[in-house]
Amino acid sequence: MCTHTPHAQLFLLENRVPLCSAQWERMFNSSRIPGLETDVLQHVNESKHIAVFHKGRFYKVWMFYDGRLLLPREIEQQIERILMDKSEPQPGEEMLAALTAGDRVPWAKARTQFFSRGKNKQSLDAVEKAAFFVTLDDSEQRFDPDNPVQSLDSYGKSLLHGKCYDRWFDKSFNLIVFKNGTMGLNGEHSWADAPVIGHLWEHVLSSDPVRLGYSEDGHCKGNPHPNLPGPQRLQWDIPEECQTVIDSSLKVAQALADDVDMHIFPFNDFGKGLIKKCKTSPDGFIQLALQLAHFRDKGKFCLTYEASMTRLFREGRTETVRSCTTQTCDFVRAMMNGKATREEKLKLLRTAAEKHQDMYRLAMTGNGIDRHLFCLYLVSKYLGEDSAFLKEVLSEPWRLSTSQTPLQQAELFDLKRHPEYVTSGGGFGPVADDGYGVSYIILGEDFINFHISSKHSSPETDSHRFGNHIKQAMLEILELFQLDNKAKDK
Protein backbone atom coordinates (compact mmCIF):
# COMPACT_ATOMS: atom_id res chain seq x y z
CA MET A 1 0.00 0.00 0.00
CA CYS A 2 2.69 2.54 0.11
CA THR A 3 5.66 3.50 2.16
CA HIS A 4 7.39 6.85 1.98
CA THR A 5 9.07 7.54 -1.35
CA PRO A 6 11.81 10.20 -1.37
CA HIS A 7 11.65 13.01 -3.87
CA ALA A 8 13.49 11.84 -6.96
CA GLN A 9 13.60 12.42 -10.68
CA LEU A 10 12.61 8.94 -11.75
CA PHE A 11 10.31 9.53 -14.68
CA LEU A 12 11.50 10.31 -18.17
CA LEU A 13 9.85 12.33 -20.93
CA GLU A 14 10.28 10.43 -24.19
CA ASN A 15 12.89 8.30 -22.36
CA ARG A 16 15.29 11.23 -22.28
CA VAL A 17 14.24 14.11 -20.05
CA PRO A 18 13.90 13.48 -16.27
CA LEU A 19 10.65 14.60 -14.62
CA CYS A 20 10.08 15.29 -10.94
CA SER A 21 8.23 12.40 -9.25
CA ALA A 22 7.19 14.27 -6.07
CA GLN A 23 3.47 13.94 -6.81
CA TRP A 24 3.67 10.13 -6.77
CA GLU A 25 4.50 10.24 -3.06
CA ARG A 26 1.00 11.49 -2.27
CA MET A 27 -0.90 9.00 -4.42
CA PHE A 28 -1.61 6.61 -1.56
CA ASN A 29 -2.31 7.21 2.15
CA SER A 30 -3.49 10.81 1.56
CA SER A 31 -6.63 12.78 2.38
CA ARG A 32 -7.73 16.37 2.05
CA ILE A 33 -8.70 17.67 5.50
CA PRO A 34 -11.26 20.52 5.62
CA GLY A 35 -10.43 23.79 7.39
CA LEU A 36 -12.27 27.01 8.19
CA GLU A 37 -9.86 29.11 6.10
CA THR A 38 -7.81 26.60 4.11
CA ASP A 39 -7.75 22.84 3.71
CA VAL A 40 -4.62 20.82 4.36
CA LEU A 41 -3.33 17.65 2.73
CA GLN A 42 -2.75 14.86 5.25
CA HIS A 43 -0.31 12.14 4.22
CA VAL A 44 0.80 9.20 6.36
CA ASN A 45 3.98 7.33 5.50
CA GLU A 46 2.39 3.91 5.61
CA SER A 47 -1.07 2.42 5.42
CA LYS A 48 -1.93 -1.27 5.47
CA HIS A 49 -5.66 -1.03 4.90
CA ILE A 50 -8.25 0.36 2.50
CA ALA A 51 -11.68 1.81 3.26
CA VAL A 52 -14.66 0.25 1.47
CA PHE A 53 -18.22 1.59 1.06
CA HIS A 54 -21.13 -0.66 0.14
CA LYS A 55 -24.87 0.01 0.46
CA GLY A 56 -24.43 2.80 2.99
CA ARG A 57 -21.91 0.97 5.19
CA PHE A 58 -18.19 1.61 5.76
CA TYR A 59 -15.54 -1.06 6.24
CA LYS A 60 -11.86 -1.18 7.11
CA VAL A 61 -10.16 -3.94 5.13
CA TRP A 62 -6.60 -4.98 5.94
CA MET A 63 -4.50 -5.56 2.83
CA PHE A 64 -1.68 -7.27 4.74
CA TYR A 65 -1.74 -10.56 6.62
CA ASP A 66 1.07 -12.59 8.15
CA GLY A 67 3.62 -10.00 7.02
CA ARG A 68 2.69 -9.94 3.34
CA LEU A 69 0.33 -8.23 0.91
CA LEU A 70 -2.88 -10.13 0.22
CA LEU A 71 -3.05 -12.06 -3.02
CA PRO A 72 -5.83 -11.24 -5.56
CA ARG A 73 -8.03 -14.21 -4.57
CA GLU A 74 -7.70 -13.22 -0.91
CA ILE A 75 -8.75 -9.65 -1.67
CA GLU A 76 -11.72 -11.06 -3.58
CA GLN A 77 -12.51 -13.14 -0.49
CA GLN A 78 -12.69 -9.96 1.62
CA ILE A 79 -14.92 -8.20 -0.91
CA GLU A 80 -17.22 -11.23 -1.05
CA ARG A 81 -17.66 -11.01 2.72
CA ILE A 82 -18.76 -7.39 2.40
CA LEU A 83 -21.19 -8.22 -0.41
CA MET A 84 -22.76 -10.99 1.71
CA ASP A 85 -23.19 -8.72 4.75
CA LYS A 86 -26.93 -8.10 5.20
CA SER A 87 -26.65 -5.56 8.04
CA GLU A 88 -28.28 -2.15 7.75
CA PRO A 89 -26.48 1.23 7.86
CA GLN A 90 -26.32 2.91 11.25
CA PRO A 91 -28.29 6.17 11.72
CA GLY A 92 -26.60 8.88 9.65
CA GLU A 93 -24.03 6.47 8.14
CA GLU A 94 -25.43 6.00 4.63
CA MET A 95 -25.20 9.66 3.57
CA LEU A 96 -22.14 10.51 5.68
CA ALA A 97 -19.74 11.01 2.75
CA ALA A 98 -21.94 13.84 1.46
CA LEU A 99 -20.02 16.00 3.94
CA THR A 100 -17.03 15.73 1.60
CA ALA A 101 -19.14 16.79 -1.40
CA GLY A 102 -20.73 19.98 -0.06
CA ASP A 103 -19.31 23.29 1.15
CA ARG A 104 -16.05 23.00 3.06
CA VAL A 105 -16.80 25.17 6.11
CA PRO A 106 -19.82 23.12 7.34
CA TRP A 107 -17.72 19.97 6.91
CA ALA A 108 -14.80 21.52 8.84
CA LYS A 109 -17.08 22.55 11.70
CA ALA A 110 -18.87 19.18 11.77
CA ARG A 111 -15.55 17.35 11.73
CA THR A 112 -14.39 19.25 14.82
CA GLN A 113 -17.70 19.02 16.64
CA PHE A 114 -18.75 15.44 15.92
CA PHE A 115 -15.68 13.49 14.79
CA SER A 116 -12.87 14.54 17.16
CA ARG A 117 -13.32 11.86 19.81
CA GLY A 118 -14.58 8.35 20.52
CA LYS A 119 -15.76 5.86 17.91
CA ASN A 120 -16.42 8.59 15.33
CA LYS A 121 -12.77 9.69 15.43
CA GLN A 122 -11.56 6.09 15.18
CA SER A 123 -13.77 5.41 12.19
CA LEU A 124 -12.90 8.70 10.48
CA ASP A 125 -9.20 7.95 11.01
CA ALA A 126 -9.73 4.57 9.36
CA VAL A 127 -11.13 6.32 6.28
CA GLU A 128 -8.73 9.26 6.12
CA LYS A 129 -5.61 7.14 6.76
CA ALA A 130 -6.59 4.38 4.35
CA ALA A 131 -4.39 3.82 1.32
CA PHE A 132 -7.39 4.72 -0.84
CA PHE A 133 -11.17 4.47 -0.88
CA VAL A 134 -13.22 1.80 -2.66
CA THR A 135 -16.90 2.10 -3.55
CA LEU A 136 -18.78 -1.07 -4.44
CA ASP A 137 -21.39 0.75 -6.48
CA ASP A 138 -24.84 -0.84 -6.70
CA SER A 139 -25.49 0.59 -10.19
CA GLU A 140 -24.39 -0.87 -13.52
CA GLN A 141 -22.29 1.06 -16.03
CA ARG A 142 -20.78 -0.16 -19.27
CA PHE A 143 -19.81 1.08 -22.70
CA ASP A 144 -22.51 -0.14 -25.07
CA PRO A 145 -21.34 -0.18 -28.72
CA ASP A 146 -24.99 -0.14 -29.81
CA ASN A 147 -25.62 2.98 -27.73
CA PRO A 148 -22.18 4.58 -27.29
CA VAL A 149 -23.28 8.15 -26.54
CA GLN A 150 -25.81 7.53 -23.78
CA SER A 151 -23.80 4.73 -22.16
CA LEU A 152 -20.57 6.76 -22.02
CA ASP A 153 -22.35 9.90 -20.79
CA SER A 154 -23.91 7.90 -17.94
CA TYR A 155 -20.59 6.21 -17.16
CA GLY A 156 -18.78 9.57 -17.02
CA LYS A 157 -21.35 11.26 -14.78
CA SER A 158 -21.31 8.35 -12.36
CA LEU A 159 -17.53 8.45 -12.03
CA LEU A 160 -17.54 12.23 -11.65
CA HIS A 161 -20.02 12.45 -8.78
CA GLY A 162 -22.09 9.28 -8.30
CA LYS A 163 -24.96 9.82 -5.86
CA CYS A 164 -22.88 12.48 -4.05
CA TYR A 165 -22.79 10.34 -0.90
CA ASP A 166 -21.18 7.13 -2.20
CA ARG A 167 -17.72 8.62 -2.87
CA TRP A 168 -15.31 9.95 -0.24
CA PHE A 169 -14.25 12.99 -2.29
CA ASP A 170 -11.45 13.96 0.12
CA LYS A 171 -9.43 10.80 -0.53
CA SER A 172 -6.57 10.99 -3.02
CA PHE A 173 -8.63 8.71 -5.24
CA ASN A 174 -11.73 6.51 -5.14
CA LEU A 175 -11.69 3.16 -6.91
CA ILE A 176 -15.26 2.60 -8.07
CA VAL A 177 -16.36 -0.93 -8.96
CA PHE A 178 -19.82 -1.21 -10.46
CA LYS A 179 -22.27 -4.06 -9.91
CA ASN A 180 -21.56 -5.53 -13.34
CA GLY A 181 -17.79 -5.58 -12.81
CA THR A 182 -16.71 -2.48 -14.71
CA MET A 183 -14.69 0.10 -12.84
CA GLY A 184 -13.17 3.55 -12.87
CA LEU A 185 -11.56 6.24 -10.74
CA ASN A 186 -12.53 9.51 -9.12
CA GLY A 187 -9.46 11.57 -8.27
CA GLU A 188 -9.08 14.51 -5.88
CA HIS A 189 -7.05 17.17 -7.68
CA SER A 190 -5.09 19.06 -5.02
CA TRP A 191 -2.43 16.41 -4.45
CA ALA A 192 -1.50 15.77 -8.08
CA ASP A 193 -2.30 16.28 -11.74
CA ALA A 194 -4.12 13.94 -14.12
CA PRO A 195 -1.04 12.22 -15.65
CA VAL A 196 -0.10 10.87 -12.22
CA ILE A 197 -3.38 9.06 -11.59
CA GLY A 198 -3.41 8.13 -15.29
CA HIS A 199 -0.03 6.44 -14.84
CA LEU A 200 -1.49 4.28 -12.06
CA TRP A 201 -4.61 3.46 -14.07
CA GLU A 202 -2.60 2.28 -17.07
CA HIS A 203 -0.81 -0.19 -14.82
CA VAL A 204 -4.12 -1.43 -13.43
CA LEU A 205 -5.70 -1.89 -16.87
CA SER A 206 -2.68 -3.72 -18.26
CA SER A 207 -2.02 -5.88 -15.18
CA ASP A 208 -5.55 -7.00 -14.35
CA PRO A 209 -6.57 -8.89 -17.53
CA VAL A 210 -3.12 -9.78 -18.84
CA ARG A 211 -0.59 -10.37 -16.05
CA LEU A 212 -2.97 -11.45 -13.27
CA GLY A 213 -5.94 -12.82 -15.19
CA TYR A 214 -8.91 -14.87 -13.98
CA SER A 215 -9.86 -18.52 -13.72
CA GLU A 216 -12.44 -20.05 -16.05
CA ASP A 217 -15.20 -19.62 -13.46
CA GLY A 218 -14.53 -15.87 -13.18
CA HIS A 219 -12.64 -15.81 -9.88
CA CYS A 220 -9.20 -14.33 -9.33
CA LYS A 221 -6.55 -17.00 -9.73
CA GLY A 222 -5.46 -18.71 -6.52
CA ASN A 223 -7.28 -19.95 -3.42
CA PRO A 224 -9.13 -18.29 -0.53
CA HIS A 225 -7.24 -18.09 2.76
CA PRO A 226 -8.65 -20.40 5.46
CA ASN A 227 -7.73 -18.13 8.41
CA LEU A 228 -8.01 -14.64 6.99
CA PRO A 229 -9.75 -12.22 9.43
CA GLY A 230 -12.74 -10.52 7.85
CA PRO A 231 -13.33 -6.82 7.14
CA GLN A 232 -13.99 -4.56 10.13
CA ARG A 233 -17.34 -2.77 10.06
CA LEU A 234 -16.75 0.85 11.08
CA GLN A 235 -18.89 2.14 13.94
CA TRP A 236 -20.49 5.58 14.08
CA ASP A 237 -22.55 7.57 16.57
CA ILE A 238 -24.00 10.38 14.48
CA PRO A 239 -26.47 12.64 16.34
CA GLU A 240 -29.45 14.27 14.64
CA GLU A 241 -27.68 17.65 14.64
CA CYS A 242 -24.90 16.18 12.54
CA GLN A 243 -27.40 14.40 10.29
CA THR A 244 -28.92 17.82 9.55
CA VAL A 245 -25.51 19.07 8.36
CA ILE A 246 -25.13 15.92 6.23
CA ASP A 247 -28.54 16.49 4.62
CA SER A 248 -27.66 20.13 3.88
CA SER A 249 -24.35 19.17 2.27
CA LEU A 250 -26.09 16.51 0.19
CA LYS A 251 -28.59 19.04 -1.19
CA VAL A 252 -25.75 21.39 -2.17
CA ALA A 253 -23.84 18.57 -3.86
CA GLN A 254 -26.87 17.15 -5.68
CA ALA A 255 -27.75 20.57 -7.09
CA LEU A 256 -24.22 20.84 -8.50
CA ALA A 257 -24.23 17.26 -9.81
CA ASP A 258 -27.65 17.56 -11.45
CA ASP A 259 -26.44 20.66 -13.28
CA VAL A 260 -23.49 18.86 -14.92
CA ASP A 261 -24.03 18.22 -18.62
CA MET A 262 -21.44 15.49 -19.31
CA HIS A 263 -20.82 14.15 -22.80
CA ILE A 264 -18.17 11.65 -23.86
CA PHE A 265 -17.73 10.82 -27.49
CA PRO A 266 -15.22 8.58 -29.28
CA PHE A 267 -13.77 10.25 -32.37
CA ASN A 268 -12.64 7.49 -34.71
CA ASP A 269 -12.69 9.19 -38.11
CA PHE A 270 -8.93 9.58 -37.80
CA GLY A 271 -6.22 10.00 -35.18
CA LYS A 272 -2.66 11.17 -34.72
CA GLY A 273 -1.49 8.97 -37.59
CA LEU A 274 -3.18 11.16 -40.20
CA ILE A 275 -2.49 14.35 -38.26
CA LYS A 276 1.24 13.63 -38.38
CA LYS A 277 0.97 13.30 -42.17
CA CYS A 278 -0.27 16.91 -42.07
CA LYS A 279 3.11 17.79 -40.51
CA THR A 280 1.55 19.46 -37.50
CA SER A 281 1.41 18.47 -33.85
CA PRO A 282 -1.65 16.43 -32.82
CA ASP A 283 -2.22 18.67 -29.77
CA GLY A 284 -2.00 21.85 -31.86
CA PHE A 285 -4.39 20.35 -34.42
CA ILE A 286 -6.95 19.50 -31.72
CA GLN A 287 -6.62 22.87 -29.98
CA LEU A 288 -7.30 24.68 -33.26
CA ALA A 289 -10.31 22.43 -33.79
CA LEU A 290 -11.58 23.37 -30.32
CA GLN A 291 -11.25 27.07 -31.13
CA LEU A 292 -13.12 26.66 -34.41
CA ALA A 293 -15.79 24.57 -32.68
CA HIS A 294 -16.20 27.11 -29.89
CA PHE A 295 -16.58 30.03 -32.29
CA ARG A 296 -19.16 28.09 -34.27
CA ASP A 297 -20.93 27.15 -31.02
CA LYS A 298 -21.04 30.63 -29.42
CA GLY A 299 -20.14 33.03 -32.20
CA LYS A 300 -17.25 34.52 -30.21
CA PHE A 301 -13.80 33.80 -28.84
CA CYS A 302 -13.01 33.33 -25.15
CA LEU A 303 -10.12 33.07 -22.75
CA THR A 304 -8.89 29.48 -23.09
CA TYR A 305 -6.94 27.39 -20.61
CA GLU A 306 -4.80 24.45 -21.66
CA ALA A 307 -2.79 22.65 -18.99
CA SER A 308 0.92 22.13 -19.53
CA MET A 309 3.09 20.22 -17.08
CA THR A 310 6.12 21.81 -15.40
CA ARG A 311 7.61 18.65 -13.94
CA LEU A 312 10.94 19.50 -15.54
CA PHE A 313 11.29 21.43 -12.27
CA ARG A 314 11.32 19.96 -8.77
CA GLU A 315 7.76 19.75 -7.39
CA GLY A 316 6.46 21.35 -10.59
CA ARG A 317 2.74 21.07 -11.29
CA THR A 318 1.23 22.91 -14.26
CA GLU A 319 1.40 26.10 -16.29
CA THR A 320 -1.25 27.56 -18.56
CA VAL A 321 -1.10 27.69 -22.32
CA ARG A 322 -3.48 30.45 -23.42
CA SER A 323 -4.58 28.69 -26.59
CA CYS A 324 -6.79 31.47 -27.95
CA THR A 325 -4.16 33.60 -29.68
CA THR A 326 -4.29 36.31 -32.33
CA GLN A 327 -3.01 33.73 -34.82
CA THR A 328 -5.71 31.26 -33.82
CA CYS A 329 -8.43 33.89 -34.22
CA ASP A 330 -7.14 34.77 -37.69
CA PHE A 331 -7.34 31.13 -38.70
CA VAL A 332 -10.87 30.67 -37.30
CA ARG A 333 -12.13 33.81 -39.06
CA ALA A 334 -10.69 32.52 -42.32
CA MET A 335 -12.46 29.19 -41.82
CA MET A 336 -15.74 31.05 -41.28
CA ASN A 337 -15.14 33.23 -44.36
CA GLY A 338 -16.58 31.66 -47.46
CA LYS A 339 -14.31 33.77 -49.67
CA ALA A 340 -11.00 32.63 -48.11
CA THR A 341 -9.08 30.17 -50.25
CA ARG A 342 -7.80 26.81 -49.06
CA GLU A 343 -4.21 28.06 -49.41
CA GLU A 344 -4.96 31.10 -47.22
CA LYS A 345 -6.59 28.94 -44.55
CA LEU A 346 -3.72 26.45 -44.64
CA LYS A 347 -1.13 29.19 -44.24
CA LEU A 348 -2.98 30.67 -41.26
CA LEU A 349 -3.38 27.20 -39.75
CA ARG A 350 0.36 26.53 -39.90
CA THR A 351 1.11 29.92 -38.36
CA ALA A 352 -1.37 29.31 -35.52
CA ALA A 353 -0.09 25.76 -34.93
CA GLU A 354 3.52 26.97 -34.75
CA LYS A 355 2.51 29.70 -32.29
CA HIS A 356 0.74 27.10 -30.15
CA GLN A 357 3.76 24.80 -30.10
CA ASP A 358 6.02 27.70 -29.16
CA MET A 359 3.72 28.68 -26.27
CA TYR A 360 3.61 25.08 -25.08
CA ARG A 361 7.39 24.87 -25.03
CA LEU A 362 7.61 28.15 -23.11
CA ALA A 363 5.06 26.93 -20.55
CA MET A 364 6.90 23.64 -19.98
CA THR A 365 10.24 25.37 -19.46
CA GLY A 366 9.05 27.90 -16.89
CA ASN A 367 8.49 30.78 -19.30
CA GLY A 368 4.70 30.91 -19.15
CA ILE A 369 2.89 33.86 -17.61
CA ASP A 370 0.06 32.58 -15.42
CA ARG A 371 2.04 31.12 -12.53
CA HIS A 372 4.09 34.33 -12.44
CA LEU A 373 0.86 36.35 -12.36
CA PHE A 374 -0.39 34.18 -9.51
CA CYS A 375 2.81 34.79 -7.56
CA LEU A 376 2.41 38.54 -8.07
CA TYR A 377 -1.16 38.22 -6.81
CA LEU A 378 0.01 36.44 -3.63
CA VAL A 379 2.70 39.06 -3.04
CA SER A 380 0.15 41.87 -3.50
CA LYS A 381 -2.14 40.22 -0.95
CA TYR A 382 0.73 39.76 1.50
CA LEU A 383 1.75 43.40 1.16
CA GLY A 384 -1.83 44.62 1.25
CA GLU A 385 -1.37 46.37 -2.09
CA ASP A 386 -4.17 46.61 -4.63
CA SER A 387 -3.24 46.21 -8.28
CA ALA A 388 -5.67 47.33 -10.98
CA PHE A 389 -3.67 45.30 -13.50
CA LEU A 390 -3.91 42.06 -11.51
CA LYS A 391 -7.61 42.59 -10.80
CA GLU A 392 -8.25 43.02 -14.51
CA VAL A 393 -6.11 40.16 -15.78
CA LEU A 394 -7.23 37.63 -13.16
CA SER A 395 -10.94 38.46 -13.20
CA GLU A 396 -11.83 37.08 -16.63
CA PRO A 397 -13.13 33.50 -16.37
CA TRP A 398 -11.75 30.56 -18.34
CA ARG A 399 -14.83 29.83 -20.43
CA LEU A 400 -12.99 27.08 -22.28
CA SER A 401 -10.84 24.91 -20.03
CA THR A 402 -8.97 22.12 -21.80
CA SER A 403 -6.53 19.37 -20.96
CA GLN A 404 -4.97 16.38 -22.69
CA THR A 405 -4.76 13.12 -20.78
CA PRO A 406 -1.55 11.56 -22.10
CA LEU A 407 -1.25 7.83 -22.78
CA GLN A 408 2.12 7.45 -21.07
CA GLN A 409 2.79 3.72 -21.31
CA ALA A 410 1.62 2.72 -24.77
CA GLU A 411 3.96 -0.26 -24.71
CA LEU A 412 1.69 -1.90 -22.11
CA PHE A 413 -1.18 -2.17 -24.59
CA ASP A 414 -1.79 -3.87 -27.91
CA LEU A 415 -4.29 -1.32 -29.21
CA LYS A 416 -4.86 -3.16 -32.48
CA ARG A 417 -5.78 -6.50 -30.92
CA HIS A 418 -7.20 -5.35 -27.57
CA PRO A 419 -8.53 -1.77 -27.74
CA GLU A 420 -10.88 -2.60 -24.84
CA TYR A 421 -7.96 -2.76 -22.40
CA VAL A 422 -6.81 0.82 -22.81
CA THR A 423 -8.01 3.76 -20.73
CA SER A 424 -10.63 6.04 -22.26
CA GLY A 425 -9.11 9.02 -20.45
CA GLY A 426 -10.70 11.21 -17.82
CA GLY A 427 -12.83 14.32 -17.55
CA PHE A 428 -13.69 17.22 -15.26
CA GLY A 429 -16.43 19.77 -14.74
CA PRO A 430 -16.59 23.22 -16.35
CA VAL A 431 -14.58 26.00 -14.69
CA ALA A 432 -17.04 28.78 -15.58
CA ASP A 433 -20.83 28.66 -15.17
CA ASP A 434 -21.27 29.51 -18.85
CA GLY A 435 -18.23 27.63 -20.12
CA TYR A 436 -17.00 24.22 -21.25
CA GLY A 437 -14.52 21.77 -19.82
CA VAL A 438 -12.87 19.61 -22.48
CA SER A 439 -10.49 16.74 -21.84
CA TYR A 440 -9.16 14.53 -24.60
CA ILE A 441 -6.89 11.53 -24.94
CA ILE A 442 -5.07 10.42 -28.09
CA LEU A 443 -5.18 6.62 -28.28
CA GLY A 444 -2.91 4.91 -30.78
CA GLU A 445 -2.81 6.14 -34.35
CA ASP A 446 -6.52 6.19 -35.20
CA PHE A 447 -8.58 7.17 -32.19
CA ILE A 448 -9.24 10.22 -29.97
CA ASN A 449 -11.66 10.30 -27.04
CA PHE A 450 -13.29 13.58 -25.95
CA HIS A 451 -14.86 14.38 -22.57
CA ILE A 452 -17.02 17.52 -22.62
CA SER A 453 -18.74 19.14 -19.66
CA SER A 454 -20.89 22.22 -19.16
CA LYS A 455 -23.87 23.26 -17.05
CA HIS A 456 -27.50 22.61 -17.93
CA SER A 457 -28.37 25.90 -16.21
CA SER A 458 -26.45 27.95 -18.79
CA PRO A 459 -28.50 28.93 -21.84
CA GLU A 460 -25.24 29.40 -23.79
CA THR A 461 -23.87 25.87 -23.53
CA ASP A 462 -24.80 22.38 -24.63
CA SER A 463 -22.20 19.61 -24.36
CA HIS A 464 -23.67 17.45 -27.13
CA ARG A 465 -23.94 20.41 -29.46
CA PHE A 466 -20.34 21.33 -28.75
CA GLY A 467 -19.29 17.74 -29.39
CA ASN A 468 -20.88 17.88 -32.83
CA HIS A 469 -19.03 21.12 -33.55
CA ILE A 470 -15.73 19.53 -32.49
CA LYS A 471 -16.25 16.60 -34.85
CA GLN A 472 -17.15 18.95 -37.71
CA ALA A 473 -14.10 21.15 -37.01
CA MET A 474 -11.74 18.16 -36.92
CA LEU A 475 -12.99 16.96 -40.31
CA GLU A 476 -12.89 20.43 -41.86
CA ILE A 477 -9.32 21.06 -40.77
CA LEU A 478 -8.16 17.68 -42.07
CA GLU A 479 -9.81 18.43 -45.41
CA LEU A 480 -7.56 21.47 -45.85
CA PHE A 481 -4.56 19.19 -46.31
CA GLN A 482 -6.21 17.15 -49.09
CA LEU A 483 -4.35 13.99 -48.11
CA ASP A 484 -6.48 11.89 -50.46
CA ASN A 485 -5.34 13.97 -53.43
CA LYS A 486 -1.69 13.69 -52.38
CA ALA A 487 -2.05 9.92 -52.13
CA LYS A 488 -3.56 9.78 -55.63
CA ASP A 489 -0.74 11.93 -57.04
CA LYS A 490 1.78 9.40 -55.76
Secondary structure, DSSP 8 states (H G I E B T S, - for coil): ----------EEETTTEEE--GGGGGSSSEEEE--SS--EEEE-S---EEEEEETTEEEEEE-EETTEE--HHHHHHHHHHHHH------TTTTTGGGGGTS-HHHHHHHHHHHSSSHHHHHHHHHHHTSS-EEEE-SS-----TTSHHHHHHHHHHHHHHTTSSSS-TTBSEEEEE-TTS-EEEEE-SSS--HHHHHHHHHHHHHIIIIII-B-TTSSBSS---TT----EE------HHHHHHHHHHHHHHHHHHHTEEEEEEEE-S--HHHHHHTTS-HHHHHHHHHHHHHHHHHSS---EEEEEE-TTSTT--EEEE----HHHHHHHHHHH-TTS-HHHHHHHHHHHHHHHHHHHHHHHTT--SHHHHHHHHHHHHHHT---HHHHHHHHS--SEEEEE-----GGG--TTT-GGGS--------SSTT-EEEEEEEETTTEEEEEEEEETT-TT--HHHHHHHHHHHHHHHHHHT-HHHHHHH-
